[in-house]
Each structure stands twice: as structure tokens, then as C-alpha cells.
Amino acid sequence: MSIFVILGLLVCTETRGSSAVTPVFVQKGKDVLLNVMTADVPENFFILSWRFNQKDVLVTFFPDKEPTVSPVYTGRIETDVKKYSVKVKNLQEADSGVYTARVTGEEERIVAEYNVTVQGPVSPVKLSVDSVSSSSDSCNLTVTCRTQDSNISSTFTCDTQTCSQEGGERSEVTTSAASLHVYLLNDSIICNHSNQVSWTEDIKKTKHYCPQHAGSSAVTPVFVQKGKNVLLNVMTADVPENFFILSWRFNTKVLVTYLPDKEPTVSNNYTGRIETDMKKYSLKLKNLQEADSGVYTARVTGSEEERILAEYNVTVQGPVSPVELSVDSVSSSSDSCNLTVTCRTQDSHISSTFTCDNQTCSQEGGERSEVTTSAASLHVYLLNDSIICNHSNQVSWTEDIKKAEHLT
């Protein structure tokens, strides 16, 4: 999944919400850009410094001079003398903490503060089926969603129409502070492991274990980012021992043909783009483009009849375009501050109004969202005293964040 975040500060000169620190999550090895609002910096200031955990000085800005970077951070920090920003590169867990920009003029004050959390990507998960029991009316599955340091078990019941999860979605926080979930989507059981910077999942279809009680949906939805690969599997236990032919088809075109004890045959149109596995009968399609969106079906013919082993509805999406959160108007009174903002992407926009007093901020009408003309989702909402503009589809997201900051 592609992720892009823009951070900024939104000024309410008289009032603010309850939180003065902006939370930022960064994947280990990536960079973070921390900004200040240049309008907050006095024209004739003496010194502006960025500090880590209030004590370690990273960068010092002086008027009309090149910034001074701490020798400890040489090669890891980029600065912008006009914007007083700092980019910290190749972040590690030890770089987690509070980054504060302080300016000294006629008085010293904080002009920006970020609580940065550096996280590694989550470990893979495995979804295993512990037991299956069937009757004429229903089929019960008990599964375990497992990662390297945690696990969750759950039971699912399927009849001829639907599947349900006993007790609803299960989730817990792992010892590495990530989230582990197991839940039902149509007739697919999904085991998901995620933190704020990454995710991984394992999926099993109920119809492979309860063929007479498959639930309501026979097609598995799959979303793939343009240019990436997709791996489509069948359950090898479903393949008859003495089958005649097994083929993967895209809409009506045959992509791959498996024959017993022979190398699979790949369509000439897909030479170099498809990888196969003789033992698993899988199909890996590389470098997907929008034209590759459609239904992929694995069909097997044996001594009895032809039947479908697996069916995937693949949707290929490009990464979403960047968003911009702009302030249209600001009005203040002694009691409150009203902000009207617009969350804008290349083909859509949403406007919303926020009101802040000296304790909290609220959004008029609650969270705003709409589907853009490119079939992505555009949201503008409030988190603590940060206004977030988010643009996302099933494979990527980007956002712009601005803070309602009180000038002391």
C-alpha cells in the first residue's frame, strides 16, 4: 500500500482544542518532515531550535545565517532556511519521541511539537483451520489467526445462504503493540495484522472447507495496486487426483493450462508475465494494469464433470493523488474560533466548518466524506485538535493534516 502524509499547522489565534502535540507515525527506515508555520516565527527572532525530547538540540536557526546541525545528526538531517523545517532521515526506534520547535524573541515559546512514533513493518500472519464439523443444516469452522507473538481463535458457522462469526469480529493488541484481527467478509475469513504504518493478512474461503455451505458469495474480491503482482491460489485438496485438465481463465480467455505430470502451458499473450506452480496449481500475474481488472477463474475437469475451484474478482487501482487541505476563512470571538476548510484532490473536494473553544474543537455536521470521480474516498474529519483531509482507495492513501494551534 502506498502512503503519503503532509503535515501543517492551522492557526486559531484565540482558542484551541485539547491537544498541543501532533502524533506522527513513521515506518522504520523512512524519513519524516516536520514543519512550523512561518507566520508564527517573529520577524526579529534571536534563535529558533528543534529539540528532541526537550534536551537534545538537533538544529539551530539564526536570522540570515545557515542553520547549524548537531554533529550527532550530520548526514541525517535536511533543513529549509526559509521554512525552518527539519527532515530527519532513516528513522529507527530510538528516534521515537517528542520533537519541539522553540523560538526565542522577546519571549521564548513553542511553535510546533510532534510526538513521533517509529514502527517496524508488522510480521506476517497465518490463518489455520483447527476443526471442521458439518451437519445437513450447517458447517462449523474453528480457526486461529496467528502472528509471531500473539494469536486469536474464532468460530464461524455457514448455512446454504450466509456465514456468521460467533461473538462478532475478534481483535487484540499484540505484544509488539500492533493489532491482530480475525473477521468475516462475505464468505472469506480474514486474518489481519496491522499497525499505523503497515499491514499483512491471510485469507481463507469458507467454501473450501464447507463445500455444501459456502455462504452467499462465490467470488473473492482482490484489490491490487497498478504495477504490482497478484498471486491466485486454489485449494489443492479440491483438485481431483486423476483430473484431465485444470485451467486458469481471465473473463473468457485461457491464461494457463495444467495437465497431469506435464509442464503447464502459458498463453503466448502472457509470456513473461505469469509464474506457475505445478504442485499448487497457482497463478502469479505480474505488473498488473487497469486492463487486467476482471474475473479470474480456476476450472478443473475430471471423470465426473467440470467445476470451479476458485474465482477472484481482481480490481487494479492506481495510487490516489495527493490532497490539499486549505483554510477558506477564520473568524474569532472571545469565546470561540470558527474555521472553514476545503479538502481538495485533483477531481473532487469537500468543505467543512470547525469550531474551537479553549477546551475542545468540534466539526459541524460530523465527519464529511464522498466518493470521487475516480472511485476513491475523500474524507475530512477531526482528531483531537487536528483537522485531517484523507484520500484513499483499497490500495493506497494520502492525507494532509493541519492543527488548530493556540499562540501563547
C-alpha positions in Angstrom: 0.0 0.0 0.0 1.3 3.5 -0.9 1.3 6.1 1.9 2.0 9.8 1.7 1.5 12.3 4.6 1.7 16.1 4.6 1.8 17.9 8.0 1.0 21.5 8.6 -0.3 23.9 11.3 -3.6 25.7 11.3 -3.8 28.8 13.5 -6.7 29.8 15.7 -5.2 32.8 17.5 -7.6 32.9 20.5 -8.7 29.4 21.1 -7.6 25.8 20.5 -8.6 22.2 21.2 -7.3 20.0 24.0 -4.1 18.5 22.4 -0.9 20.6 21.7 1.2 17.7 20.3 0.7 16.3 16.8 1.0 12.5 16.6 3.1 11.2 13.7 3.7 7.5 12.8 6.7 6.7 10.6 7.9 3.3 9.3 11.4 2.3 10.3 13.9 3.4 7.8 11.7 6.1 6.3 12.0 9.9 6.6 9.8 12.4 8.4 9.3 16.1 7.6 8.4 18.4 10.5 7.2 21.9 9.8 6.3 25.1 11.5 4.0 27.9 10.4 6.4 30.6 9.2 3.8 33.1 10.3 4.3 32.0 13.9 8.0 33.0 13.8 8.6 36.6 14.9 10.3 38.7 12.3 13.2 39.7 14.5 13.7 36.5 16.5 17.1 35.7 18.1 17.2 31.9 17.7 14.9 29.0 16.6 15.8 25.5 17.6 14.5 22.0 17.0 14.9 19.7 20.1 14.4 16.0 20.6 12.8 15.1 23.9 13.3 18.7 25.2 17.1 18.2 25.7 18.9 17.2 22.5 19.3 20.2 20.1 19.1 18.9 16.5 19.2 22.1 14.5 19.6 25.8 15.3 18.3 28.6 13.0 19.7 32.2 13.3 18.4 35.1 11.2 20.2 35.5 7.9 22.6 32.6 8.6 22.9 29.0 7.6 21.4 26.6 10.2 23.6 24.7 12.5 23.1 20.9 12.7 24.2 18.9 15.7 27.2 16.7 14.8 25.4 13.7 16.1 22.8 14.1 13.2 25.2 15.1 10.4 24.1 13.4 7.2 20.7 12.5 8.7 19.0 16.0 8.7 17.9 18.3 5.9 16.8 21.8 6.7 15.0 24.6 4.9 16.2 28.1 6.0 13.1 29.8 4.7 10.5 27.5 6.3 12.5 26.5 9.4 11.6 22.9 8.7 13.6 19.8 9.6 13.6 16.5 7.8 15.0 13.6 9.8 16.1 10.6 7.6 16.3 6.9 8.1 14.4 6.8 11.4 14.9 4.0 13.9 13.0 3.0 17.0 15.4 5.1 19.1 14.2 8.2 17.2 10.7 7.9 18.7 9.9 10.8 20.9 8.8 14.4 21.1 10.3 16.9 18.5 9.8 20.5 19.5 10.5 23.8 17.7 11.2 26.7 20.1 11.7 30.3 19.1 13.2 33.0 21.2 12.4 36.6 20.5 11.0 39.0 23.1 10.0 35.7 24.8 10.5 32.0 24.3 7.6 29.9 23.0 6.9 26.6 21.3 5.8 27.0 17.6 5.5 23.3 16.8 5.5 20.0 18.6 5.3 16.4 17.2 5.1 13.1 19.0 6.9 10.8 16.5 6.5 7.0 16.8 8.8 4.9 14.7 7.4 1.4 13.9 8.8 -1.5 12.0 6.5 -3.3 9.5 4.3 -5.9 11.1 5.3 -9.6 10.8 3.4 -12.0 8.5 0.3 -13.8 9.8 -1.0 -17.3 9.3 -4.7 -18.3 9.4 -5.1 -22.0 10.2 -8.2 -24.1 10.3 -8.3 -26.1 13.6 -11.5 -28.0 13.2 -14.4 -28.5 10.8 -17.8 -30.1 11.7 -20.8 -30.4 9.3 -24.4 -31.4 9.5 -27.2 -31.3 7.0 -28.1 -27.8 8.0 -24.7 -26.1 8.7 -20.9 -26.2 8.8 -18.8 -25.0 11.8 -15.2 -23.9 11.4 -12.8 -23.0 14.2 -9.7 -21.1 13.1 -6.7 -19.5 14.6 -5.2 -16.2 13.4 -1.5 -16.3 14.4 1.5 -14.0 14.3 4.9 -14.4 15.8 3.9 -13.1 19.2 0.1 -13.5 19.5 -2.9 -15.4 18.3 -6.7 -15.3 18.2 -9.2 -18.2 17.8 -12.7 -17.8 16.5 -15.6 -20.0 15.3 -17.7 -19.5 12.1 -21.0 -21.1 11.1 -22.2 -21.3 7.5 -25.5 -22.4 6.1 -26.5 -22.5 2.4 -27.1 -18.7 2.4 -24.8 -17.0 4.8 -21.8 -17.3 7.2 -21.6 -15.8 10.6 -18.9 -15.3 13.2 -19.6 -16.4 16.8 -19.3 -13.3 19.0 -18.5 -11.0 16.0 -15.1 -9.7 14.9 -12.3 -10.7 17.2 -9.3 -8.4 17.9 -6.5 -7.8 20.3 -3.3 -5.8 20.7 -0.2 -7.9 20.3 2.9 -7.7 22.5 4.6 -5.6 19.8 1.7 -3.0 20.1 0.1 -3.9 16.7 -3.5 -5.0 16.1 -4.5 -8.6 15.3 -8.0 -9.1 13.8 -10.0 -12.1 12.5 -13.3 -11.4 10.8 -15.7 -12.4 8.1 -16.1 -10.7 4.7 -18.8 -12.3 2.6 -17.6 -16.0 2.6 -13.9 -15.2 3.3 -12.3 -15.4 6.7 -9.6 -12.7 7.0 -6.7 -12.7 9.5 -5.2 -9.1 9.6 -2.1 -7.9 11.4 -1.5 -4.1 11.3 0.0 -1.1 12.9 -0.1 2.6 11.9 2.5 2.1 9.1 1.9 -1.4 7.6 -0.4 -4.4 7.4 -0.4 -8.0 6.3 -3.2 -10.6 6.0 -4.1 -14.2 5.3 -7.4 -15.2 3.8 -9.3 -18.5 3.6 -12.6 -19.1 1.9 -15.3 -21.0 3.7 -16.4 -22.8 0.6 -13.1 -24.7 0.5 -13.9 -26.3 3.9 -17.7 -26.3 3.7 -18.5 -27.0 0.1 -22.2 -27.5 0.7 -22.5 -24.4 2.9 -20.5 -21.8 1.0 -22.2 -18.7 2.2 -23.7 -16.1 -0.2 -20.7 -15.0 -2.3 -18.7 -17.3 -4.5 -16.2 -14.8 -5.8 -13.3 -13.4 -3.8 -12.7 -9.7 -4.2 -9.0 -8.8 -4.6 -7.6 -5.2 -4.9 -4.1 -4.7 -6.4 -2.0 -1.6 -6.9 -1.1 -0.8 -10.6 2.3 -2.2 -11.4 2.2 -4.8 -8.6 1.7 -8.6 -8.8 -1.1 -10.8 -7.6 -1.0 -14.5 -6.5 -4.2 -16.5 -7.1 -4.4 -19.9 -5.4 -6.6 -23.0 -5.4 -7.1 -25.4 -2.5 -5.0 -28.4 -3.7 -7.3 -30.7 -1.7 -10.1 -29.7 -4.1 -8.2 -30.9 -7.2 -9.3 -34.5 -8.1 -6.3 -36.9 -8.0 -6.9 -38.1 -11.6 -8.1 -34.9 -13.3 -7.9 -34.4 -17.0 -7.2 -30.6 -17.3 -7.1 -27.6 -14.9 -7.1 -24.1 -16.5 -7.0 -20.5 -15.2 -9.2 -18.1 -17.3 -9.4 -14.4 -17.3 -13.0 -13.5 -18.2 -13.2 -15.8 -21.3 -9.5 -16.1 -22.2 -7.4 -19.1 -21.1 -4.2 -18.0 -19.4 -2.7 -21.2 -18.1 -3.4 -24.9 -18.6 -2.3 -27.7 -16.3 -2.2 -31.3 -17.4 -1.2 -34.2 -15.0 2.6 -34.8 -14.9 3.3 -32.1 -17.6 4.7 -28.6 -17.5 1.9 -26.0 -17.5 1.2 -24.2 -20.8 1.0 -20.4 -20.6 -0.8 -18.3 -23.2 1.6 -16.6 -25.7 0.0 -13.2 -24.8 1.1 -13.6 -21.2 4.7 -15.0 -21.7 7.0 -13.4 -19.2 4.1 -12.1 -17.1 2.9 -15.3 -15.5 4.5 -17.6 -13.0 3.1 -21.1 -12.2 3.5 -23.8 -9.6 3.0 -27.4 -10.7 2.3 -28.6 -7.2 -0.1 -25.9 -6.1 -1.7 -25.0 -9.4 -1.4 -21.3 -8.6 -1.3 -18.3 -10.9 1.0 -15.3 -10.3 0.3 -12.5 -12.7 2.9 -9.7 -12.7 2.9 -5.9 -13.4 -0.9 -5.6 -13.4 -2.5 -2.7 -15.3 -6.1 -1.5 -15.3 -6.9 -3.7 -18.3 -6.1 -6.7 -16.1 -9.1 -6.0 -13.9 -11.7 -8.7 -14.1 -12.7 -12.2 -13.0 -10.1 -14.9 -12.8 -11.4 -18.5 -12.6 -9.7 -21.8 -12.0 -11.7 -24.7 -13.6 -11.0 -28.4 -13.3 -12.3 -31.3 -15.4 -12.2 -34.8 -14.1 -14.0 -38.1 -14.7 -17.3 -36.6 -13.4 -17.8 -33.0 -14.6 -16.2 -29.6 -14.9 -16.3 -27.4 -11.8 -14.9 -24.2 -10.5 -12.2 -24.5 -7.9 -11.5 -20.8 -7.3 -12.8 -17.4 -8.6 -11.4 -14.0 -7.9 -12.7 -10.6 -9.0 -9.5 -8.6 -9.3 -9.6 -4.8 -9.4 -6.4 -3.0 -10.4 -6.1 0.6 -9.0 -3.5 3.3 -9.3 -2.3 5.1 -6.2 -4.6 8.0 -5.2 -3.5 11.6 -6.0 -2.2 13.9 -3.2 -4.7 16.1 -1.3 -4.5 19.6 -0.1 -6.3 21.0 3.0 -6.8 24.7 2.6 -8.2 27.3 5.1 -11.0 29.3 3.4 -11.9 31.6 6.4 -11.2 32.1 10.1 -13.4 34.1 12.4 -12.8 34.6 16.2 -14.7 35.9 19.2 -13.8 36.0 22.9 -15.4 32.5 23.3 -14.6 30.6 20.2 -12.9 30.4 16.8 -14.6 29.2 13.6 -12.6 27.7 10.7 -13.9 26.8 7.3 -11.6 24.5 5.3 -11.7 22.7 2.0 -10.2 19.2 1.5 -9.3 19.0 -2.2 -7.9 16.5 -4.6 -7.5 16.7 -8.4 -11.1 15.7 -9.2 -13.1 16.4 -6.1 -13.4 18.5 -2.9 -15.3 18.8 0.4 -15.7 21.8 2.6 -16.4 21.7 6.3 -16.6 24.1 9.3 -14.9 23.6 12.7 -15.5 25.4 16.0 -12.9 25.5 18.7 -13.2 26.9 22.3 -10.5 26.8 25.0 -11.1 23.1 25.6 -12.2 21.3 22.5 -12.9 21.5 18.8 -16.0 20.2 17.0 -17.0 19.6 13.4 -20.3 21.0 12.1 -22.4 18.0 11.0 -19.7 15.5 11.9 -17.2 13.8 9.5 -17.7 14.6 5.8 -17.0 12.2 3.1 -17.7 11.5 -0.6 -16.7 9.1 -3.4 -14.6 10.9 -6.0 -15.0 10.6 -9.8 -12.0 8.2 -9.8 -13.9 5.9 -7.3 -11.7 6.8 -4.3 -12.9 8.1 -1.0 -12.4 11.7 0.2 -12.8 12.4 4.0 -12.3 15.4 6.2 -12.6 14.9 9.9 -11.3 16.0 13.3 -8.9 14.0 15.5 -8.2 15.8 18.8 -7.4 19.3 17.6 -6.0 18.2 14.2 -8.1 18.5 11.0 -7.4 15.6 8.7 -8.0 15.5 4.9 -7.8 11.9 3.7 -7.9 10.5 0.2 -7.9 6.7 -0.2 -8.8 3.7 -2.2 -8.3 0.0 -1.4 -4.6 0.1 -2.3 -3.2 3.5 -1.1 -3.9 6.6 0.8 -2.6 10.1 1.3 -3.5 12.9 3.7 -2.9 16.5 4.7 -3.1 17.5 8.4 -3.4 20.9 10.0 -3.5 21.8 13.7 -5.6 24.4 15.5 -2.8 25.9 17.5 -3.1 28.4 20.3 -0.5 31.2 20.2 0.7 31.8 23.7 
